[in-house]
Amino acid sequence: MPVQADGQWWQHAVFYQVYVRSFADSDGDGIGDLDGIRSRLGYLELLGVDALWLTPFFTSPMADHGYDVADPRDVDPVFGDLAKFDLLVAEAHERGIRVTIDLVPNHTSDQHPWFVAAVEAGPGSPERDRYWFRPGAYPPNNWTSIFGGPAWSQLPDGDWYLHLFAPEQPDLNWANPEVAADLERTLRFWLDRGVDGFRIDVAHGMAKPESLPDMDPSVREGSGLLHDNAVDPRFDNDGVHEVHRMIRKVLDGYPDTMAVGEIWVKGDDRFARYLRPDELHLGFNFRLVDADFDADAVRLAIESSMHAAADSTPTWTLSNHDVVRHVTRYGDGDLGLRRARAMTLVEFALPGALYIYNGEELGLPTVELPEWALQDPMWKRSGHTKRGRDGSRIPVPWEGTEPPYGFSTTANTWLPMPLEWAPLTVEAQLEDEDSTLSLYRHAIELRKTHPAFAGTEVEWYGAPAGCFAFRRRGGGLICALNTSPAPVPVPPGEVLLASEPLVDGQLPPDAAVWLV
């Protein structure tokens, strides 16, 4: 069914994150692309997702696999072209699937025409005012890069430029009005092509204090993007909210469009500021990502998330392209998978918007890659050599018994695929009623169609140690989780779905159940 007008569709949507390089390769170069995504739209429709989030496919030298954007209003040839993008959007809409794309407003590539012009123009030039250039014999302050090392690099002419990520990703100066005007052009370019919304990268970034004060030495070491500190001057400065108001003003002129921000801030009140009526529609909530597989920790994450989004819509996610997949976080082998399945039911039982990361519906783990295969600049610069972002970005296995599992026509994929993934392919799981893929399909269908999922609030029941149970007010769905080492009685009700079979009417360890 084609996409229907619904001004609040994101409040209950199931989003599916496509890491474009790793989803499906149509031309045999070992790298996923736009036509590859289009070829798998039938699968996404069968899965039941409402919207896609596509990671960057823009023109880029790929120093950070697309998050270093050289032209935000064109498609990099490795992924296709604008005609292929338009075709993808049109066919997705015909299947009732909306398309949202990444927006990278904090920085550009060092190959962006603006930065090339700034380097050529020299110190004190208007071209350099679009970025953060400073003169001096030493770096302007003690800021560190998220990717490791100093956040400043020096040009041969003596000027330093700021890059909170890789040196190939210079930070834009949002005090310069040309920067906002250019982002507005980018927004309208993609909205006019039918895009339904944006995921805003580093949405708590952009604004920098003019004085560029030093970081507190006590929090400087290890103060990265994923562990942001409330007193870190690099992020969450008040001026960032003007950027989001500008974005929202543009989106309000395009009905049924939305923006979700990648927001790493401490404190519910700081998070809530990004979700005011004239700013973001949604904010990525990483509290479940950060929580251990422990009933008390998960409950605290849920309660905190609901509080932070009390006047808006909460979002829920367990994995993405920047973190270790939750199957691996929760334990090795079958233990991690059982816990991941349980947490899927907990997540899907909650009111709000869901974000699924491609491959999690197959139970994919993070892969420990050999050092020769690593490509991620973050992990290379920070000294990690085994697990990390690359290990969570392995191409999706579709079919067959050996690499590349239908992802490509070449086994020489951009990241190597494990030999032991044959049982995890879509083909192997599609008709297996007990598979993780079947669990996701069933859970998404129930979430969309069963009246028990009505209501936007939850209430908690008393539960044994290591367990919890909550009920959706309005619909009545009950979700129970057991993180203890022993089976426990389930709450009264009819079983709707369980992550593992009940044993003598009891919920086994590392499992969750839905009841009505």
PAMAR-872713 format. One record per residue (C-alpha): residue in three letters; x, y, z. Coordinates in steps of 0.5 Angstrom, whole numbers, padded with zeros to 4 digits, always signed. Example, Ala and Ser with C-alpha at 12.3 -4.5 7.8 and 13.67 -1.06 7.14 Angstrom:
! PAMAR-872713
ALA+0025-0009+0016;SER+0027-0002+0014;
This chain:
! PAMAR-872713
MET+0000+0000+0000;PRO+0003+0007-0002;VAL+0005+0012+0004;GLN-0001+0015+0007;ALA-0001+0022+0009;ASP+0000+0022+0017;GLY+0002+0028+0020;GLN+0005+0024+0026;TRP+0007+0018+0023;TRP+0014+0018+0027;GLN+0011+0018+0034;HIS+0009+0010+0033;ALA+0014+0008+0027;VAL+0019+0002+0026;PHE+0025+0005+0023;TYR+0030+0001+0020;GLN+0037+0003+0019;VAL+0041+0001+0013;TYR+0048+0002+0013;VAL+0049+0003+0006;ARG+0055+0000+0005;SER+0053-0006+0008;PHE+0046-0008+0006;ALA+0046-0010-0001;ASP+0051-0010-0007;SER+0048-0009-0014;ASP+0054-0008-0018;GLY+0059-0013-0016;ASP+0064-0009-0013;GLY+0063-0011-0006;ILE+0060-0005-0003;GLY+0053-0004-0002;ASP+0049+0001-0006;LEU+0042+0005-0007;ASP+0040-0001-0013;GLY+0042-0006-0008;ILE+0037-0003-0003;ARG+0032-0002-0008;SER+0033-0010-0010;ARG+0031-0012-0002;LEU+0025-0007-0001;GLY+0020-0013-0002;TYR+0024-0016+0004;LEU+0023-0010+0008;GLU+0016-0010+0007;LEU+0015-0017+0009;LEU+0019-0015+0016;GLY+0014-0010+0017;VAL+0018-0003+0018;ASP+0015+0004+0017;ALA+0021+0008+0015;LEU+0028+0007+0013;TRP+0034+0011+0015;LEU+0040+0011+0010;THR+0047+0013+0013;PRO+0051+0018+0008;PHE+0051+0016+0001;PHE+0053+0023-0001;THR+0060+0025-0005;SER+0065+0023+0000;PRO+0073+0021+0000;MET+0071+0016+0005;ALA+0076+0018+0010;ASP+0070+0016+0015;HIS+0066+0012+0010;GLY+0061+0018+0008;TYR+0061+0022+0014;ASP+0066+0026+0011;VAL+0062+0030+0006;ALA+0065+0033+0000;ASP+0058+0035-0003;PRO+0052+0034+0001;ARG+0047+0035-0005;ASP+0049+0029-0010;VAL+0050+0022-0009;ASP+0057+0019-0009;PRO+0059+0014-0015;VAL+0060+0008-0011;PHE+0053+0008-0009;GLY+0050+0010-0015;ASP+0047+0017-0017;LEU+0041+0022-0016;ALA+0037+0018-0021;LYS+0038+0012-0017;PHE+0036+0015-0011;ASP+0030+0018-0014;LEU+0028+0011-0016;LEU+0029+0008-0009;VAL+0025+0013-0006;ALA+0019+0012-0011;GLU+0019+0005-0010;ALA+0019+0005-0003;HIS+0014+0010-0002;GLU+0010+0005-0007;ARG+0011+0000-0002;GLY+0009+0004+0004;ILE+0016+0005+0007;ARG+0018+0012+0008;VAL+0025+0014+0007;THR+0030+0019+0012;ILE+0037+0020+0011;ASP+0043+0023+0014;LEU+0045+0030+0015;VAL+0052+0032+0017;PRO+0052+0039+0020;ASN+0057+0039+0024;HIS+0063+0038+0019;THR+0065+0037+0012;SER+0070+0033+0009;ASP+0077+0037+0008;GLN+0075+0036+0000;HIS+0069+0040+0001;PRO+0070+0046-0004;TRP+0069+0051+0002;PHE+0075+0048+0006;VAL+0079+0047-0001;ALA+0078+0055-0002;ALA+0080+0056+0005;VAL+0086+0053+0005;GLU+0088+0057-0001;ALA+0085+0063+0001;GLY+0090+0064+0007;PRO+0090+0066+0014;GLY+0084+0072+0016;SER+0080+0070+0009;PRO+0073+0070+0009;GLU+0073+0063+0007;ARG+0077+0061+0013;ASP+0071+0064+0017;ARG+0066+0058+0015;TYR+0071+0054+0019;TRP+0075+0054+0026;PHE+0081+0057+0024;ARG+0086+0060+0029;PRO+0093+0063+0029;GLY+0099+0061+0034;ALA+0105+0057+0035;TYR+0101+0052+0039;PRO+0094+0049+0039;PRO+0088+0054+0041;ASN+0086+0050+0047;ASN+0087+0043+0050;TRP+0081+0040+0046;THR+0081+0032+0044;SER+0078+0029+0038;ILE+0073+0024+0039;PHE+0077+0019+0034;GLY+0084+0020+0039;GLY+0089+0025+0039;PRO+0089+0033+0039;ALA+0082+0036+0036;TRP+0087+0041+0032;SER+0091+0040+0026;GLN+0096+0046+0023;LEU+0097+0048+0016;PRO+0104+0050+0013;ASP+0102+0057+0013;GLY+0101+0057+0021;ASP+0094+0057+0022;TRP+0090+0051+0026;TYR+0083+0048+0024;LEU+0079+0045+0029;HIS+0076+0038+0028;LEU+0072+0034+0033;PHE+0073+0028+0029;ALA+0078+0026+0024;PRO+0083+0031+0021;GLU+0079+0030+0014;GLN+0073+0033+0018;PRO+0074+0040+0019;ASP+0068+0043+0024;LEU+0064+0048+0021;ASN+0063+0055+0024;TRP+0056+0056+0025;ALA+0057+0063+0027;ASN+0058+0064+0020;PRO+0051+0066+0017;GLU+0053+0062+0010;VAL+0053+0056+0014;ALA+0046+0056+0016;ALA+0044+0058+0009;ASP+0048+0052+0006;LEU+0044+0047+0010;GLU+0038+0050+0008;ARG+0039+0049+0001;THR+0041+0042+0003;LEU+0035+0041+0007;ARG+0030+0043+0001;PHE+0034+0039-0004;TRP+0033+0033-0001;LEU+0026+0035+0001;ASP+0024+0037-0006;ARG+0026+0030-0008;GLY+0021+0026-0003;VAL+0025+0025+0003;ASP+0021+0024+0009;GLY+0026+0026+0014;PHE+0033+0027+0017;ARG+0037+0024+0022;ILE+0042+0029+0025;ASP+0049+0027+0026;VAL+0052+0030+0032;ALA+0046+0034+0034;HIS+0049+0036+0040;GLY+0055+0039+0037;MET+0055+0045+0032;ALA+0055+0051+0037;LYS+0062+0052+0040;PRO+0063+0057+0045;GLU+0067+0063+0042;SER+0072+0063+0047;LEU+0074+0056+0046;PRO+0076+0055+0053;ASP+0080+0049+0055;MET+0077+0042+0057;ASP+0077+0041+0065;PRO+0083+0036+0065;SER+0079+0032+0070;VAL+0074+0030+0064;ARG+0079+0031+0058;GLU+0082+0024+0058;GLY+0076+0019+0055;SER+0071+0024+0054;GLY+0069+0022+0048;LEU+0062+0023+0044;LEU+0059+0016+0047;HIS+0061+0018+0054;ASP+0059+0026+0054;ASN+0061+0030+0060;ALA+0056+0035+0062;VAL+0062+0040+0063;ASP+0065+0039+0056;PRO+0065+0045+0052;ARG+0066+0042+0046;PHE+0058+0040+0046;ASP+0051+0041+0048;ASN+0052+0049+0048;ASP+0046+0053+0048;GLY+0047+0056+0041;VAL+0046+0049+0038;HIS+0038+0050+0039;GLU+0038+0056+0034;VAL+0041+0051+0029;HIS+0035+0046+0031;ARG+0030+0051+0030;MET+0032+0053+0023;ILE+0032+0046+0021;ARG+0025+0045+0024;LYS+0022+0052+0021;VAL+0024+0049+0014;LEU+0021+0042+0016;ASP+0015+0045+0018;GLY+0014+0048+0011;TYR+0014+0040+0008;PRO+0008+0036+0011;ASP+0009+0029+0014;THR+0017+0030+0015;MET+0021+0030+0021;ALA+0028+0030+0024;VAL+0031+0026+0029;GLY+0037+0028+0033;GLU+0043+0024+0035;ILE+0044+0027+0042;TRP+0049+0025+0047;VAL+0048+0029+0053;LYS+0048+0028+0061;GLY+0041+0029+0064;ASP+0034+0028+0062;ASP+0033+0036+0063;ARG+0038+0037+0058;PHE+0036+0032+0053;ALA+0029+0034+0053;ARG+0031+0041+0051;TYR+0032+0038+0044;LEU+0025+0036+0044;ARG+0021+0043+0045;PRO+0016+0044+0040;ASP+0020+0048+0035;GLU+0026+0044+0035;LEU+0027+0036+0034;HIS+0021+0031+0033;LEU+0025+0026+0036;GLY+0031+0025+0040;PHE+0036+0018+0039;ASN+0035+0015+0046;PHE+0041+0011+0048;ARG+0040+0009+0055;LEU+0038+0002+0053;VAL+0044+0001+0049;ASP+0048+0003+0055;ALA+0044-0001+0060;ASP+0047-0008+0062;PHE+0042-0014+0062;ASP+0040-0013+0069;ALA+0032-0012+0071;ASP+0034-0006+0075;ALA+0039-0003+0070;VAL+0034-0003+0064;ARG+0028-0001+0068;LEU+0032+0005+0070;ALA+0034+0006+0063;ILE+0026+0006+0061;GLU+0024+0011+0067;SER+0029+0016+0065;SER+0028+0015+0058;MET+0020+0016+0059;HIS+0022+0022+0063;ALA+0026+0026+0058;ALA+0021+0025+0053;ALA+0015+0027+0057;ASP+0013+0032+0053;SER+0014+0029+0046;THR+0015+0022+0044;PRO+0021+0017+0046;THR+0025+0013+0042;TRP+0028+0006+0043;THR+0034+0003+0040;LEU+0039-0003+0042;SER+0044-0002+0037;ASN+0047+0002+0031;HIS+0053+0003+0027;ASP+0057+0006+0032;VAL+0057+0001+0038;VAL+0058-0006+0039;ARG+0051-0010+0037;HIS+0047-0012+0043;VAL+0048-0020+0042;THR+0055-0019+0043;ARG+0054-0014+0049;TYR+0050-0019+0053;GLY+0054-0025+0053;ASP+0058-0030+0048;GLY+0054-0035+0043;ASP+0047-0037+0045;LEU+0047-0033+0052;GLY+0048-0027+0048;LEU+0042-0028+0043;ARG+0037-0031+0048;ARG+0038-0024+0052;ALA+0038-0020+0046;ARG+0031-0023+0044;ALA+0029-0022+0051;MET+0031-0015+0050;THR+0027-0014+0043;LEU+0021-0016+0047;VAL+0022-0011+0052;GLU+0024-0005+0047;PHE+0018-0007+0042;ALA+0013-0007+0048;LEU+0014+0001+0050;PRO+0011+0006+0047;GLY+0014+0011+0042;ALA+0018+0010+0036;LEU+0023+0004+0035;TYR+0030+0004+0031;ILE+0032-0003+0028;TYR+0039-0003+0026;ASN+0040-0008+0019;GLY+0042-0015+0021;GLU+0040-0015+0028;GLU+0033-0018+0026;LEU+0038-0024+0024;GLY+0041-0024+0031;LEU+0048-0022+0028;PRO+0054-0021+0033;THR+0059-0016+0033;VAL+0065-0020+0029;GLU+0072-0020+0032;LEU+0076-0018+0025;PRO+0083-0019+0024;GLU+0088-0012+0024;TRP+0089-0012+0017;ALA+0081-0012+0015;LEU+0080-0006+0020;GLN+0078+0001+0016;ASP+0075+0005+0022;PRO+0079+0012+0023;MET+0076+0012+0030;TRP+0079+0005+0032;LYS+0085+0006+0029;ARG+0087+0013+0032;SER+0084+0011+0039;GLY+0089+0005+0039;HIS+0083-0001+0039;THR+0085-0006+0034;LYS+0080-0012+0035;ARG+0072-0010+0036;GLY+0069-0004+0035;ARG+0065+0000+0029;ASP+0068-0004+0023;GLY+0066-0011+0027;SER+0058-0008+0027;ARG+0058-0006+0020;ILE+0059-0013+0017;PRO+0055-0014+0010;VAL+0048-0017+0011;PRO+0048-0025+0010;TRP+0042-0026+0005;GLU+0042-0033+0003;GLY+0047-0039+0001;THR+0052-0043+0005;GLU+0058-0039+0005;PRO+0061-0032+0004;PRO+0058-0027+0001;TYR+0052-0030+0002;GLY+0048-0026-0003;PHE+0050-0020-0001;SER+0055-0019-0007;THR+0057-0023-0013;THR+0064-0022-0010;ALA+0067-0026-0004;ASN+0072-0020-0004;THR+0067-0015+0000;TRP+0069-0009+0003;LEU+0069-0012+0010;PRO+0070-0020+0010;MET+0064-0024+0012;PRO+0065-0030+0017;LEU+0065-0037+0015;GLU+0060-0039+0020;TRP+0054-0034+0018;ALA+0050-0039+0014;PRO+0045-0041+0020;LEU+0044-0033+0020;THR+0042-0032+0013;VAL+0035-0029+0011;GLU+0034-0035+0007;ALA+0036-0040+0013;GLN+0031-0036+0018;LEU+0025-0034+0014;GLU+0021-0040+0014;ASP+0023-0042+0021;GLU+0018-0040+0026;ASP+0023-0040+0032;SER+0028-0036+0029;THR+0030-0029+0031;LEU+0027-0026+0024;SER+0021-0030+0025;LEU+0021-0027+0032;TYR+0022-0020+0030;ARG+0016-0020+0024;HIS+0011-0023+0029;ALA+0013-0017+0034;ILE+0012-0012+0029;GLU+0006-0015+0026;LEU+0003-0015+0033;ARG+0005-0008+0035;LYS+0002-0005+0029;THR-0005-0009+0030;HIS-0006-0011+0037;PRO-0010-0007+0041;ALA-0006-0008+0047;PHE-0001-0004+0045;ALA-0005+0003+0045;GLY-0003+0008+0050;THR+0003+0012+0051;GLU+0004+0011+0059;VAL+0007+0005+0063;GLU+0006+0002+0070;TRP+0010-0002+0074;TYR+0008-0009+0077;GLY+0012-0012+0083;ALA+0016-0017+0081;PRO+0022-0022+0084;ALA+0029-0020+0085;GLY+0032-0020+0078;CYS+0025-0019+0074;PHE+0020-0013+0072;ALA+0014-0013+0069;PHE+0010-0007+0066;ARG+0003-0006+0063;ARG+0001-0001+0057;ARG-0004+0004+0060;GLY-0010+0004+0055;GLY-0008-0002+0051;GLY-0007-0007+0057;LEU-0001-0011+0054;ILE+0004-0014+0060;CYS+0011-0015+0059;ALA+0015-0019+0064;LEU+0023-0020+0064;ASN+0027-0025+0067;THR+0034-0023+0068;SER+0035-0027+0074;PRO+0038-0034+0074;ALA+0032-0038+0076;PRO+0025-0039+0073;VAL+0020-0035+0075;PRO+0012-0035+0075;VAL+0009-0030+0070;PRO+0004-0025+0071;PRO-0004-0027+0070;GLY-0006-0027+0063;GLU-0006-0030+0056;VAL+0001-0031+0053;LEU+0002-0027+0046;LEU+0009-0028+0045;ALA+0015-0030+0048;SER+0022-0030+0047;GLU+0024-0037+0049;PRO+0018-0042+0051;LEU+0015-0042+0058;VAL+0017-0048+0062;ASP+0011-0051+0066;GLY+0008-0044+0066;GLN+0014-0040+0068;LEU+0019-0035+0065;PRO+0026-0038+0064;PRO+0032-0034+0065;ASP+0034-0029+0060;ALA+0027-0029+0057;ALA+0021-0024+0056;VAL+0014-0025+0055;TRP+0008-0021+0053;LEU+0001-0022+0056;VAL-0006-0020+0055;
